[in-house]
Amino acid sequence: DLYLKISQNLTKVQVGDVRTYIGGAEVLPVGSIQHSSPHEIFNKLEHAKKLKAGDLSFLAELMSKIGREDYADEADKIAERERKALENGAAMQEDESSRLLSFGVQTKSPTRQGKQKTPKRRKRKRTSPYSHPDTTKPDSMLLGLPVECKSLEEQIEVLP
């Protein structure tokens, strides 16, 4: 793993330079990389889509900026191999799809494969009478008063 190799072989000054470059260029928030190892920083860069298979140009540029041309060259070589593998994989998928289509077999789009429908969440029914009042009923029913007592005046008249 190139990230691990780089992480293990950078000096403290070079690690500081990596943090400064990434934070200064506002690629990642400074607070999120302040105490991170280079390997963790590279993983965060992958998550932020700055580093991806077949495109390690940002890593190569970063290594050049801190004076590690050896790792910049290695990143370029790995990116080239990954690009070729991705192109071959895409070409193989296209060949397989066209072969299956010639036999009348429908294939799924590569972007839709692997995605599963998530079940819809059911809305909970509100059970508390105070959470959502029923405006169709008289107030006396909502308050739990007998239906006969429709107003405060009637309640007072009932009392001796």
Secondary structure, 3 states (H helix, E strand, C coil): CHHHHHHHHCCHHHHHHHHHHHHHCCCCCHHHHCCCCHHHHHHHHHHCCCCECCECHHHHHHHHHCCCHHHHHHHHHHHHHHHHHHHHHHHHHHHHHHHHHHCCCCCCCCCCCCCCCCCCCCCCCCCCCCCCCCCCCCHHHHCCCCCCCCCHHHHHHHCC
